[in-house]
Amino acid sequence: MAEQNGGKLLSGVSSKLDYLVVGEDAGSKLDKAKKLGTVHILSESEFLALIAQTESVH
């Protein structure tokens, strides 16, 4: 879904990451994203709402 809406998937958390979609056991990726302080952390429902908003614009 992310790629279909212009997103790019990354294998790890870094300063190049804008959004991280997390589930219940996000683990070390969530910890690293919080430490960076520049990554927007989204739940699955927040991600789906963002996608729906993006699709309604197009």
Buried (B, 14 or more C-beta within 10 A) or exposed (E): EBEEBEBEEEEEBEEEBEBBBBEEEBEEBBEBBEEEEEBEBBEEEBBEEBBEEBEEEE
